[in-house]
Amino acid sequence: MPNSCRSYRPGHNAHWIQANLASHEARNTPPVPVTLMRREGHLVDVWISNHVETWRFHPVESIADHLDAWERGAEAALLTHGLLKIGPHGIYPCRDLAAWRDCLP
C-alpha cells in the first residue's frame, strides 16, 4: 500500500524540516531511548524514562513494518521535535494521542 497520507500530525508523516531539525539537534540533545511495552494494532504503549505513554500510528504499510521491527527488538528513540526513530530508517511524529486526526488524502 503506497503512503497516500498527506498529514504531518502525530502518528502520520514527518515533515522534512522537522526531521532535519531533529537530526541537527541530535548532536547536542541525545535521543531518549524508548521501549515498546504493548502493541494493539496501531496503538502502542511506550515506556519513556519513568512513565508510559500511548501513541497511535496510522495504518500505512511502512509504519506497520517499522512497528513490527520494533516489536522484534529494533532500537527506538525519541528525538527532539516529537519524532520517534525506529531502527536506522523509520522516523515518525508521535506522542499526544489527543492530537490524533484521521489521514488527509
Gaussian input, Z-matrix of N, CA and C with variables (Angstrom, degrees):
# hf/3-21g

backbone

0 1
 N
 C     1     B1
 C     2     B2     1     A1
 N     3     B3     2     A2     1     D1
 C     4     B4     3     A3     2     D2
 C     5     B5     4     A4     3     D3
 N     6     B6     5     A5     4     D4
 C     7     B7     6     A6     5     D5
 C     8     B8     7     A7     6     D6
 N     9     B9     8     A8     7     D7
 C    10    B10     9     A9     8     D8
 C    11    B11    10    A10     9     D9
 N    12    B12    11    A11    10    D10
 C    13    B13    12    A12    11    D11
 C    14    B14    13    A13    12    D12
 N    15    B15    14    A14    13    D13
 C    16    B16    15    A15    14    D14
 C    17    B17    16    A16    15    D15
 N    18    B18    17    A17    16    D16
 C    19    B19    18    A18    17    D17
 C    20    B20    19    A19    18    D18
 N    21    B21    20    A20    19    D19
 C    22    B22    21    A21    20    D20
 C    23    B23    22    A22    21    D21
 N    24    B24    23    A23    22    D22
 C    25    B25    24    A24    23    D23
 C    26    B26    25    A25    24    D24
 N    27    B27    26    A26    25    D25
 C    28    B28    27    A27    26    D26
 C    29    B29    28    A28    27    D27
 N    30    B30    29    A29    28    D28
 C    31    B31    30    A30    29    D29
 C    32    B32    31    A31    30    D30
 N    33    B33    32    A32    31    D31
 C    34    B34    33    A33    32    D32
 C    35    B35    34    A34    33    D33
 N    36    B36    35    A35    34    D34
 C    37    B37    36    A36    35    D35
 C    38    B38    37    A37    36    D36
 N    39    B39    38    A38    37    D37
 C    40    B40    39    A39    38    D38
 C    41    B41    40    A40    39    D39
 N    42    B42    41    A41    40    D40
 C    43    B43    42    A42    41    D41
 C    44    B44    43    A43    42    D42
 N    45    B45    44    A44    43    D43
 C    46    B46    45    A45    44    D44
 C    47    B47    46    A46    45    D45
 N    48    B48    47    A47    46    D46
 C    49    B49    48    A48    47    D47
 C    50    B50    49    A49    48    D48
 N    51    B51    50    A50    49    D49
 C    52    B52    51    A51    50    D50
 C    53    B53    52    A52    51    D51
 N    54    B54    53    A53    52    D52
 C    55    B55    54    A54    53    D53
 C    56    B56    55    A55    54    D54
 N    57    B57    56    A56    55    D55
 C    58    B58    57    A57    56    D56
 C    59    B59    58    A58    57    D57
 N    60    B60    59    A59    58    D58
 C    61    B61    60    A60    59    D59
 C    62    B62    61    A61    60    D60
 N    63    B63    62    A62    61    D61
 C    64    B64    63    A63    62    D62
 C    65    B65    64    A64    63    D63
 N    66    B66    65    A65    64    D64
 C    67    B67    66    A66    65    D65
 C    68    B68    67    A67    66    D66
 N    69    B69    68    A68    67    D67
 C    70    B70    69    A69    68    D68
 C    71    B71    70    A70    69    D69
 N    72    B72    71    A71    70    D70
 C    73    B73    72    A72    71    D71
 C    74    B74    73    A73    72    D72
 N    75    B75    74    A74    73    D73
 C    76    B76    75    A75    74    D74
 C    77    B77    76    A76    75    D75
 N    78    B78    77    A77    76    D76
 C    79    B79    78    A78    77    D77
 C    80    B80    79    A79    78    D78
 N    81    B81    80    A80    79    D79
 C    82    B82    81    A81    80    D80
 C    83    B83    82    A82    81    D81
 N    84    B84    83    A83    82    D82
 C    85    B85    84    A84    83    D83
 C    86    B86    85    A85    84    D84
 N    87    B87    86    A86    85    D85
 C    88    B88    87    A87    86    D86
 C    89    B89    88    A88    87    D87
 N    90    B90    89    A89    88    D88
 C    91    B91    90    A90    89    D89
 C    92    B92    91    A91    90    D90
 N    93    B93    92    A92    91    D91
 C    94    B94    93    A93    92    D92
 C    95    B95    94    A94    93    D93
 N    96    B96    95    A95    94    D94
 C    97    B97    96    A96    95    D95
 C    98    B98    97    A97    96    D96
 N    99    B99    98    A98    97    D97
 C   100   B100    99    A99    98    D98
 C   101   B101   100   A100    99    D99
 N   102   B102   101   A101   100   D100
 C   103   B103   102   A102   101   D101
 C   104   B104   103   A103   102   D102
 N   105   B105   104   A104   103   D103
 C   106   B106   105   A105   104   D104
 C   107   B107   106   A106   105   D105
 N   108   B108   107   A107   106   D106
 C   109   B109   108   A108   107   D107
 C   110   B110   109   A109   108   D108
 N   111   B111   110   A110   109   D109
 C   112   B112   111   A111   110   D110
 C   113   B113   112   A112   111   D111
 N   114   B114   113   A113   112   D112
 C   115   B115   114   A114   113   D113
 C   116   B116   115   A115   114   D114
 N   117   B117   116   A116   115   D115
 C   118   B118   117   A117   116   D116
 C   119   B119   118   A118   117   D117
 N   120   B120   119   A119   118   D118
 C   121   B121   120   A120   119   D119
 C   122   B122   121   A121   120   D120
 N   123   B123   122   A122   121   D121
 C   124   B124   123   A123   122   D122
 C   125   B125   124   A124   123   D123
 N   126   B126   125   A125   124   D124
 C   127   B127   126   A126   125   D125
 C   128   B128   127   A127   126   D126
 N   129   B129   128   A128   127   D127
 C   130   B130   129   A129   128   D128
 C   131   B131   130   A130   129   D129
 N   132   B132   131   A131   130   D130
 C   133   B133   132   A132   131   D131
 C   134   B134   133   A133   132   D132
 N   135   B135   134   A134   133   D133
 C   136   B136   135   A135   134   D134
 C   137   B137   136   A136   135   D135
 N   138   B138   137   A137   136   D136
 C   139   B139   138   A138   137   D137
 C   140   B140   139   A139   138   D138
 N   141   B141   140   A140   139   D139
 C   142   B142   141   A141   140   D140
 C   143   B143   142   A142   141   D141
 N   144   B144   143   A143   142   D142
 C   145   B145   144   A144   143   D143
 C   146   B146   145   A145   144   D144
 N   147   B147   146   A146   145   D145
 C   148   B148   147   A147   146   D146
 C   149   B149   148   A148   147   D147
 N   150   B150   149   A149   148   D148
 C   151   B151   150   A150   149   D149
 C   152   B152   151   A151   150   D150
 N   153   B153   152   A152   151   D151
 C   154   B154   153   A153   152   D152
 C   155   B155   154   A154   153   D153
 N   156   B156   155   A155   154   D154
 C   157   B157   156   A156   155   D155
 C   158   B158   157   A157   156   D156
 N   159   B159   158   A158   157   D157
 C   160   B160   159   A159   158   D158
 C   161   B161   160   A160   159   D159
 N   162   B162   161   A161   160   D160
 C   163   B163   162   A162   161   D161
 C   164   B164   163   A163   162   D162
 N   165   B165   164   A164   163   D163
 C   166   B166   165   A165   164   D164
 C   167   B167   166   A166   165   D165
 N   168   B168   167   A167   166   D166
 C   169   B169   168   A168   167   D167
 C   170   B170   169   A169   168   D168
 N   171   B171   170   A170   169   D169
 C   172   B172   171   A171   170   D170
 C   173   B173   172   A172   171   D171
 N   174   B174   173   A173   172   D172
 C   175   B175   174   A174   173   D173
 C   176   B176   175   A175   174   D174
 N   177   B177   176   A176   175   D175
 C   178   B178   177   A177   176   D176
 C   179   B179   178   A178   177   D177
 N   180   B180   179   A179   178   D178
 C   181   B181   180   A180   179   D179
 C   182   B182   181   A181   180   D180
 N   183   B183   182   A182   181   D181
 C   184   B184   183   A183   182   D182
 C   185   B185   184   A184   183   D183
 N   186   B186   185   A185   184   D184
 C   187   B187   186   A186   185   D185
 C   188   B188   187   A187   186   D186
 N   189   B189   188   A188   187   D187
 C   190   B190   189   A189   188   D188
 C   191   B191   190   A190   189   D189
 N   192   B192   191   A191   190   D190
 C   193   B193   192   A192   191   D191
 C   194   B194   193   A193   192   D192
 N   195   B195   194   A194   193   D193
 C   196   B196   195   A195   194   D194
 C   197   B197   196   A196   195   D195
 N   198   B198   197   A197   196   D196
 C   199   B199   198   A198   197   D197
 C   200   B200   199   A199   198   D198
 N   201   B201   200   A200   199   D199
 C   202   B202   201   A201   200   D200
 C   203   B203   202   A202   201   D201
 N   204   B204   203   A203   202   D202
 C   205   B205   204   A204   203   D203
 C   206   B206   205   A205   204   D204
 N   207   B207   206   A206   205   D205
 C   208   B208   207   A207   206   D206
 C   209   B209   208   A208   207   D207
 N   210   B210   209   A209   208   D208
 C   211   B211   210   A210   209   D209
 C   212   B212   211   A211   210   D210
 N   213   B213   212   A212   211   D211
 C   214   B214   213   A213   212   D212
 C   215   B215   214   A214   213   D213
 N   216   B216   215   A215   214   D214
 C   217   B217   216   A216   215   D215
 C   218   B218   217   A217   216   D216
 N   219   B219   218   A218   217   D217
 C   220   B220   219   A219   218   D218
 C   221   B221   220   A220   219   D219
 N   222   B222   221   A221   220   D220
 C   223   B223   222   A222   221   D221
 C   224   B224   223   A223   222   D222
 N   225   B225   224   A224   223   D223
 C   226   B226   225   A225   224   D224
 C   227   B227   226   A226   225   D225
 N   228   B228   227   A227   226   D226
 C   229   B229   228   A228   227   D227
 C   230   B230   229   A229   228   D228
 N   231   B231   230   A230   229   D229
 C   232   B232   231   A231   230   D230
 C   233   B233   232   A232   231   D231
 N   234   B234   233   A233   232   D232
 C   235   B235   234   A234   233   D233
 C   236   B236   235   A235   234   D234
 N   237   B237   236   A236   235   D235
 C   238   B238   237   A237   236   D236
 C   239   B239   238   A238   237   D237
 N   240   B240   239   A239   238   D238
 C   241   B241   240   A240   239   D239
 C   242   B242   241   A241   240   D240
 N   243   B243   242   A242   241   D241
 C   244   B244   243   A243   242   D242
 C   245   B245   244   A244   243   D243
 N   246   B246   245   A245   244   D244
 C   247   B247   246   A246   245   D245
 C   248   B248   247   A247   246   D246
 N   249   B249   248   A248   247   D247
 C   250   B250   249   A249   248   D248
 C   251   B251   250   A250   249   D249
 N   252   B252   251   A251   250   D250
 C   253   B253   252   A252   251   D251
 C   254   B254   253   A253   252   D252
 N   255   B255   254   A254   253   D253
 C   256   B256   255   A255   254   D254
 C   257   B257   256   A256   255   D255
 N   258   B258   257   A257   256   D256
 C   259   B259   258   A258   257   D257
 C   260   B260   259   A259   258   D258
 N   261   B261   260   A260   259   D259
 C   262   B262   261   A261   260   D260
 C   263   B263   262   A262   261   D261
 N   264   B264   263   A263   262   D262
 C   265   B265   264   A264   263   D263
 C   266   B266   265   A265   264   D264
 N   267   B267   266   A266   265   D265
 C   268   B268   267   A267   266   D266
 C   269   B269   268   A268   267   D267
 N   270   B270   269   A269   268   D268
 C   271   B271   270   A270   269   D269
 C   272   B272   271   A271   270   D270
 N   273   B273   272   A272   271   D271
 C   274   B274   273   A273   272   D272
 C   275   B275   274   A274   273   D273
 N   276   B276   275   A275   274   D274
 C   277   B277   276   A276   275   D275
 C   278   B278   277   A277   276   D276
 N   279   B279   278   A278   277   D277
 C   280   B280   279   A279   278   D278
 C   281   B281   280   A280   279   D279
 N   282   B282   281   A281   280   D280
 C   283   B283   282   A282   281   D281
 C   284   B284   283   A283   282   D282
 N   285   B285   284   A284   283   D283
 C   286   B286   285   A285   284   D284
 C   287   B287   286   A286   285   D285
 N   288   B288   287   A287   286   D286
 C   289   B289   288   A288   287   D287
 C   290   B290   289   A289   288   D288
 N   291   B291   290   A290   289   D289
 C   292   B292   291   A291   290   D290
 C   293   B293   292   A292   291   D291
 N   294   B294   293   A293   292   D292
 C   295   B295   294   A294   293   D293
 C   296   B296   295   A295   294   D294
 N   297   B297   296   A296   295   D295
 C   298   B298   297   A297   296   D296
 C   299   B299   298   A298   297   D297
 N   300   B300   299   A299   298   D298
 C   301   B301   300   A300   299   D299
 C   302   B302   301   A301   300   D300
 N   303   B303   302   A302   301   D301
 C   304   B304   303   A303   302   D302
 C   305   B305   304   A304   303   D303
 N   306   B306   305   A305   304   D304
 C   307   B307   306   A306   305   D305
 C   308   B308   307   A307   306   D306
 N   309   B309   308   A308   307   D307
 C   310   B310   309   A309   308   D308
 C   311   B311   310   A310   309   D309
 N   312   B312   311   A311   310   D310
 C   313   B313   312   A312   311   D311
 C   314   B314   313   A313   312   D312

   B1=1.4470
   B2=1.5262
   B3=1.3170
   B4=1.4532
   B5=1.5298
   B6=1.3169
   B7=1.4567
   B8=1.5204
   B9=1.3232
   B10=1.4565
   B11=1.5200
   B12=1.3145
   B13=1.4557
   B14=1.5266
   B15=1.3325
   B16=1.4595
   B17=1.5240
   B18=1.3194
   B19=1.4579
   B20=1.5263
   B21=1.3313
   B22=1.4614
   B23=1.5232
   B24=1.3218
   B25=1.4645
   B26=1.5280
   B27=1.3599
   B28=1.4700
   B29=1.5286
   B30=1.3403
   B31=1.4580
   B32=1.5141
   B33=1.3283
   B34=1.4591
   B35=1.5348
   B36=1.3056
   B37=1.4618
   B38=1.5250
   B39=1.3155
   B40=1.4650
   B41=1.5223
   B42=1.3171
   B43=1.4574
   B44=1.5244
   B45=1.3201
   B46=1.4629
   B47=1.5299
   B48=1.3312
   B49=1.4667
   B50=1.5310
   B51=1.3238
   B52=1.4581
   B53=1.5310
   B54=1.3264
   B55=1.4660
   B56=1.5274
   B57=1.3216
   B58=1.4571
   B59=1.5318
   B60=1.3313
   B61=1.4630
   B62=1.5260
   B63=1.3282
   B64=1.4673
   B65=1.5291
   B66=1.3209
   B67=1.4617
   B68=1.5258
   B69=1.3262
   B70=1.4677
   B71=1.5232
   B72=1.3314
   B73=1.4575
   B74=1.5222
   B75=1.3349
   B76=1.4657
   B77=1.5299
   B78=1.3244
   B79=1.4687
   B80=1.5286
   B81=1.3410
   B82=1.4623
   B83=1.5246
   B84=1.3173
   B85=1.4596
   B86=1.5227
   B87=1.3226
   B88=1.4637
   B89=1.5226
   B90=1.3265
   B91=1.4613
   B92=1.5290
   B93=1.3208
   B94=1.4642
   B95=1.5266
   B96=1.3372
   B97=1.4684
   B98=1.5313
   B99=1.3162
   B100=1.4615
   B101=1.5227
   B102=1.3195
   B103=1.4543
   B104=1.5178
   B105=1.3188
   B106=1.4603
   B107=1.5241
   B108=1.3219
   B109=1.4602
   B110=1.5297
   B111=1.3423
   B112=1.4619
   B113=1.5157
   B114=1.3181
   B115=1.4623
   B116=1.5146
   B117=1.3100
   B118=1.4616
   B119=1.5199
   B120=1.3373
   B121=1.4643
   B122=1.5171
   B123=1.3239
   B124=1.4587
   B125=1.5230
   B126=1.3247
   B127=1.4658
   B128=1.5179
   B129=1.3237
   B130=1.4556
   B131=1.5233
   B132=1.3216
   B133=1.4542
   B134=1.5210
   B135=1.3307
   B136=1.4509
   B137=1.5216
   B138=1.3335
   B139=1.4577
   B140=1.5248
   B141=1.3530
   B142=1.4612
   B143=1.5210
   B144=1.2898
   B145=1.4662
   B146=1.5207
   B147=1.3252
   B148=1.4589
   B149=1.5256
   B150=1.3265
   B151=1.4620
   B152=1.5337
   B153=1.3336
   B154=1.4681
   B155=1.5261
   B156=1.3169
   B157=1.4638
   B158=1.5218
   B159=1.3332
   B160=1.4649
   B161=1.5209
   B162=1.3229
   B163=1.4590
   B164=1.5165
   B165=1.3203
   B166=1.4579
   B167=1.5222
   B168=1.3206
   B169=1.4599
   B170=1.5184
   B171=1.3173
   B172=1.4599
   B173=1.5263
   B174=1.3394
   B175=1.4654
   B176=1.5217
   B177=1.3048
   B178=1.4609
   B179=1.5172
   B180=1.3029
   B181=1.4581
   B182=1.5278
   B183=1.3369
   B184=1.4658
   B185=1.5218
   B186=1.3209
   B187=1.4615
   B188=1.5218
   B189=1.3155
   B190=1.4654
   B191=1.5214
   B192=1.3259
   B193=1.4631
   B194=1.5298
   B195=1.3427
   B196=1.4627
   B197=1.5312
   B198=1.3340
   B199=1.4668
   B200=1.5258
   B201=1.3364
   B202=1.4679
   B203=1.5345
   B204=1.3418
   B205=1.4663
   B206=1.5277
   B207=1.3303
   B208=1.4634
   B209=1.5283
   B210=1.3313
   B211=1.4611
   B212=1.5364
   B213=1.3336
   B214=1.4696
   B215=1.5264
   B216=1.3508
   B217=1.4560
   B218=1.5142
   B219=1.3235
   B220=1.4643
   B221=1.5258
   B222=1.3244
   B223=1.4555
   B224=1.5211
   B225=1.3334
   B226=1.4605
   B227=1.5165
   B228=1.3300
   B229=1.4577
   B230=1.5160
   B231=1.3146
   B232=1.4548
   B233=1.5199
   B234=1.3231
   B235=1.4598
   B236=1.5283
   B237=1.3116
   B238=1.4596
   B239=1.5280
   B240=1.2927
   B241=1.4663
   B242=1.5244
   B243=1.3438
   B244=1.4581
   B245=1.5110
   B246=1.3174
   B247=1.4623
   B248=1.5200
   B249=1.3072
   B250=1.4518
   B251=1.5152
   B252=1.3346
   B253=1.4605
   B254=1.5170
   B255=1.3371
   B256=1.4617
   B257=1.5240
   B258=1.3201
   B259=1.4599
   B260=1.5225
   B261=1.3307
   B262=1.4623
   B263=1.5293
   B264=1.3495
   B265=1.4589
   B266=1.5243
   B267=1.3145
   B268=1.4654
   B269=1.5060
   B270=1.3326
   B271=1.4626
   B272=1.5163
   B273=1.3301
   B274=1.4674
   B275=1.5150
   B276=1.3481
   B277=1.4562
   B278=1.5223
   B279=1.3023
   B280=1.4494
   B281=1.5201
   B282=1.3244
   B283=1.4413
   B284=1.5233
   B285=1.2912
   B286=1.4508
   B287=1.5215
   B288=1.3348
   B289=1.4651
   B290=1.5257
   B291=1.3279
   B292=1.4681
   B293=1.5274
   B294=1.3334
   B295=1.4600
   B296=1.5239
   B297=1.3543
   B298=1.4743
   B299=1.5207
   B300=1.3003
   B301=1.4611
   B302=1.5157
   B303=1.3165
   B304=1.4531
   B305=1.5249
   B306=1.3221
   B307=1.4598
   B308=1.5200
   B309=1.3292
   B310=1.4575
   B311=1.5118
   B312=1.3253
   B313=1.4818
   B314=1.5232
   A1=108.49
   A2=119.46
   A3=120.54
   A4=110.26
   A5=115.56
   A6=120.39
   A7=108.58
   A8=116.41
   A9=120.43
   A10=111.73
   A11=117.78
   A12=122.15
   A13=109.39
   A14=116.05
   A15=120.87
   A16=112.77
   A17=117.74
   A18=121.22
   A19=111.38
   A20=115.63
   A21=121.79
   A22=111.09
   A23=116.54
   A24=121.48
   A25=109.46
   A26=117.10
   A27=119.26
   A28=112.08
   A29=115.56
   A30=121.93
   A31=114.63
   A32=118.04
   A33=120.92
   A34=110.54
   A35=118.37
   A36=122.62
   A37=111.02
   A38=116.42
   A39=120.83
   A40=108.10
   A41=116.94
   A42=120.76
   A43=107.93
   A44=117.60
   A45=120.53
   A46=111.64
   A47=117.74
   A48=119.52
   A49=109.57
   A50=116.57
   A51=122.06
   A52=110.08
   A53=117.36
   A54=122.02
   A55=111.26
   A56=117.28
   A57=121.88
   A58=110.56
   A59=117.57
   A60=120.88
   A61=111.08
   A62=116.64
   A63=120.58
   A64=110.77
   A65=116.66
   A66=121.29
   A67=110.82
   A68=116.88
   A69=120.47
   A70=111.76
   A71=117.03
   A72=120.59
   A73=112.15
   A74=118.03
   A75=121.46
   A76=111.06
   A77=116.63
   A78=119.83
   A79=111.09
   A80=116.55
   A81=121.24
   A82=113.17
   A83=117.17
   A84=121.96
   A85=107.58
   A86=117.20
   A87=118.66
   A88=112.23
   A89=117.92
   A90=121.48
   A91=110.48
   A92=116.14
   A93=122.53
   A94=107.86
   A95=117.73
   A96=119.12
   A97=110.50
   A98=116.34
   A99=122.27
   A100=108.31
   A101=115.70
   A102=121.60
   A103=110.20
   A104=115.91
   A105=121.28
   A106=107.63
   A107=116.50
   A108=120.88
   A109=111.49
   A110=115.74
   A111=120.55
   A112=107.83
   A113=115.58
   A114=120.30
   A115=108.78
   A116=115.61
   A117=122.03
   A118=106.50
   A119=115.46
   A120=119.63
   A121=109.89
   A122=116.21
   A123=120.96
   A124=112.11
   A125=116.27
   A126=121.89
   A127=107.82
   A128=116.82
   A129=120.49
   A130=109.75
   A131=115.47
   A132=121.54
   A133=106.44
   A134=115.59
   A135=121.80
   A136=109.98
   A137=116.29
   A138=121.83
   A139=107.91
   A140=115.95
   A141=122.45
   A142=107.71
   A143=117.83
   A144=124.14
   A145=112.67
   A146=117.74
   A147=120.52
   A148=113.91
   A149=117.39
   A150=120.16
   A151=110.66
   A152=114.95
   A153=121.41
   A154=108.84
   A155=116.42
   A156=122.96
   A157=108.29
   A158=116.28
   A159=121.64
   A160=108.03
   A161=115.91
   A162=122.09
   A163=108.71
   A164=116.53
   A165=122.07
   A166=109.17
   A167=115.01
   A168=121.72
   A169=108.09
   A170=117.11
   A171=118.04
   A172=111.17
   A173=116.35
   A174=120.45
   A175=114.21
   A176=116.17
   A177=121.42
   A178=106.39
   A179=116.84
   A180=122.03
   A181=113.38
   A182=118.26
   A183=119.46
   A184=111.39
   A185=117.55
   A186=119.76
   A187=109.38
   A188=117.30
   A189=120.78
   A190=110.07
   A191=117.67
   A192=121.32
   A193=111.25
   A194=116.81
   A195=120.10
   A196=111.08
   A197=117.29
   A198=119.28
   A199=110.50
   A200=116.96
   A201=120.63
   A202=110.44
   A203=116.11
   A204=120.52
   A205=110.56
   A206=116.94
   A207=121.12
   A208=110.05
   A209=115.04
   A210=119.74
   A211=111.09
   A212=116.36
   A213=121.17
   A214=112.39
   A215=117.58
   A216=119.65
   A217=116.56
   A218=119.37
   A219=120.09
   A220=109.08
   A221=116.36
   A222=120.20
   A223=110.08
   A224=114.92
   A225=120.66
   A226=108.58
   A227=115.30
   A228=120.31
   A229=110.12
   A230=114.84
   A231=121.85
   A232=107.67
   A233=116.24
   A234=122.67
   A235=108.61
   A236=116.42
   A237=119.47
   A238=109.09
   A239=117.09
   A240=124.08
   A241=112.05
   A242=116.44
   A243=120.98
   A244=115.22
   A245=117.18
   A246=120.34
   A247=111.44
   A248=115.53
   A249=123.23
   A250=107.88
   A251=116.12
   A252=120.49
   A253=107.65
   A254=116.14
   A255=122.47
   A256=107.53
   A257=115.90
   A258=119.15
   A259=109.70
   A260=116.74
   A261=119.18
   A262=114.82
   A263=119.01
   A264=118.99
   A265=116.45
   A266=118.84
   A267=119.97
   A268=112.27
   A269=117.80
   A270=122.20
   A271=108.46
   A272=115.32
   A273=120.69
   A274=110.64
   A275=117.00
   A276=118.85
   A277=108.70
   A278=116.75
   A279=119.53
   A280=109.95
   A281=114.37
   A282=123.77
   A283=111.78
   A284=114.60
   A285=124.04
   A286=114.02
   A287=115.13
   A288=121.31
   A289=111.18
   A290=117.73
   A291=121.41
   A292=112.28
   A293=117.51
   A294=120.92
   A295=113.19
   A296=116.57
   A297=119.77
   A298=111.29
   A299=116.78
   A300=124.98
   A301=107.18
   A302=117.26
   A303=120.02
   A304=111.03
   A305=114.78
   A306=121.66
   A307=111.72
   A308=115.01
   A309=121.31
   A310=107.06
   A311=118.28
   A312=119.53
   A313=112.52
   D1=119.32
   D2=178.87
   D3=-70.53
   D4=154.47
   D5=179.23
   D6=-81.17
   D7=103.72
   D8=-178.70
   D9=-105.65
   D10=4.64
   D11=179.72
   D12=-77.97
   D13=136.39
   D14=178.85
   D15=-108.83
   D16=9.34
   D17=-176.26
   D18=-82.91
   D19=141.39
   D20=175.38
   D21=-111.97
   D22=18.48
   D23=177.95
   D24=-76.77
   D25=168.17
   D26=178.61
   D27=-52.43
   D28=133.52
   D29=177.72
   D30=89.41
   D31=-1.04
   D32=-178.12
   D33=-110.62
   D34=-110.11
   D35=-175.97
   D36=-113.61
   D37=145.82
   D38=174.10
   D39=-86.00
   D40=130.10
   D41=175.31
   D42=-74.83
   D43=145.73
   D44=-175.33
   D45=-61.61
   D46=-32.87
   D47=178.73
   D48=-67.49
   D49=-43.93
   D50=177.83
   D51=-59.15
   D52=-47.17
   D53=179.93
   D54=-64.19
   D55=-40.32
   D56=179.73
   D57=-64.92
   D58=-45.23
   D59=177.98
   D60=-60.54
   D61=-45.69
   D62=-179.84
   D63=-62.12
   D64=-39.43
   D65=179.89
   D66=-63.57
   D67=-45.78
   D68=179.97
   D69=-67.88
   D70=-37.66
   D71=-178.44
   D72=-74.73
   D73=-16.92
   D74=179.79
   D75=-63.07
   D76=-21.53
   D77=177.75
   D78=-66.52
   D79=-34.01
   D80=-176.97
   D81=-106.01
   D82=-23.29
   D83=-178.61
   D84=-122.31
   D85=101.39
   D86=-177.03
   D87=-63.13
   D88=143.08
   D89=176.51
   D90=-60.09
   D91=148.75
   D92=179.49
   D93=-97.60
   D94=117.83
   D95=178.48
   D96=-61.41
   D97=139.77
   D98=177.96
   D99=-128.59
   D100=148.98
   D101=-177.31
   D102=-119.62
   D103=131.53
   D104=175.50
   D105=-74.55
   D106=117.51
   D107=-179.03
   D108=-92.43
   D109=-42.25
   D110=-177.13
   D111=-156.32
   D112=143.05
   D113=177.15
   D114=-129.87
   D115=132.21
   D116=175.20
   D117=-134.40
   D118=97.78
   D119=-175.36
   D120=65.79
   D121=-118.11
   D122=-179.19
   D123=-107.38
   D124=13.43
   D125=170.94
   D126=-100.80
   D127=133.10
   D128=178.78
   D129=-132.10
   D130=141.10
   D131=170.61
   D132=-97.84
   D133=129.02
   D134=-172.15
   D135=-124.71
   D136=131.99
   D137=175.25
   D138=-89.86
   D139=121.78
   D140=177.62
   D141=-123.92
   D142=115.49
   D143=177.72
   D144=54.13
   D145=-79.54
   D146=-174.47
   D147=-136.87
   D148=19.05
   D149=-179.96
   D150=-155.22
   D151=167.71
   D152=179.25
   D153=-109.87
   D154=137.15
   D155=173.49
   D156=-123.33
   D157=151.51
   D158=174.74
   D159=-106.31
   D160=127.09
   D161=179.22
   D162=-119.48
   D163=154.73
   D164=176.99
   D165=-125.43
   D166=140.38
   D167=176.49
   D168=-125.01
   D169=148.96
   D170=-178.83
   D171=-82.07
   D172=158.30
   D173=-171.86
   D174=-81.72
   D175=71.84
   D176=173.42
   D177=-111.16
   D178=140.10
   D179=-172.61
   D180=-52.11
   D181=-40.63
   D182=-177.03
   D183=-64.54
   D184=-37.75
   D185=178.23
   D186=-69.62
   D187=-42.02
   D188=178.61
   D189=-59.00
   D190=-41.50
   D191=178.89
   D192=-61.80
   D193=-42.80
   D194=179.90
   D195=-70.02
   D196=-38.47
   D197=176.00
   D198=-63.80
   D199=-38.74
   D200=175.90
   D201=-60.30
   D202=-45.11
   D203=-179.79
   D204=-63.19
   D205=-39.81
   D206=178.79
   D207=-63.88
   D208=-41.49
   D209=179.26
   D210=-63.45
   D211=-31.04
   D212=179.03
   D213=-85.00
   D214=0.44
   D215=174.25
   D216=116.48
   D217=3.10
   D218=176.63
   D219=-60.67
   D220=143.95
   D221=179.24
   D222=-72.68
   D223=146.61
   D224=177.91
   D225=-138.37
   D226=149.77
   D227=-179.70
   D228=-148.41
   D229=149.18
   D230=176.29
   D231=-91.25
   D232=121.16
   D233=177.99
   D234=-95.29
   D235=173.23
   D236=173.41
   D237=-66.00
   D238=168.61
   D239=179.02
   D240=63.89
   D241=25.90
   D242=173.58
   D243=66.85
   D244=31.36
   D245=-179.03
   D246=-104.91
   D247=139.40
   D248=174.21
   D249=-104.60
   D250=128.66
   D251=175.75
   D252=-110.05
   D253=123.43
   D254=178.05
   D255=-113.76
   D256=118.77
   D257=-178.38
   D258=63.69
   D259=-158.46
   D260=-176.26
   D261=-80.93
   D262=-16.79
   D263=-170.10
   D264=-127.01
   D265=-21.22
   D266=-174.98
   D267=-82.99
   D268=115.16
   D269=177.62
   D270=-128.59
   D271=121.34
   D272=-177.16
   D273=-138.29
   D274=143.45
   D275=171.28
   D276=-67.66
   D277=143.23
   D278=-175.17
   D279=-144.97
   D280=-174.25
   D281=177.86
   D282=78.91
   D283=174.89
   D284=176.06
   D285=49.50
   D286=72.76
   D287=178.62
   D288=-55.62
   D289=-31.77
   D290=-179.77
   D291=-65.35
   D292=-21.24
   D293=-179.36
   D294=-86.57
   D295=1.24
   D296=-177.35
   D297=-60.58
   D298=133.14
   D299=171.62
   D300=-134.61
   D301=148.91
   D302=179.50
   D303=-61.91
   D304=163.67
   D305=-179.33
   D306=-61.02
   D307=154.00
   D308=172.09
   D309=-101.81
   D310=123.51
   D311=-178.41
   D312=-70.47

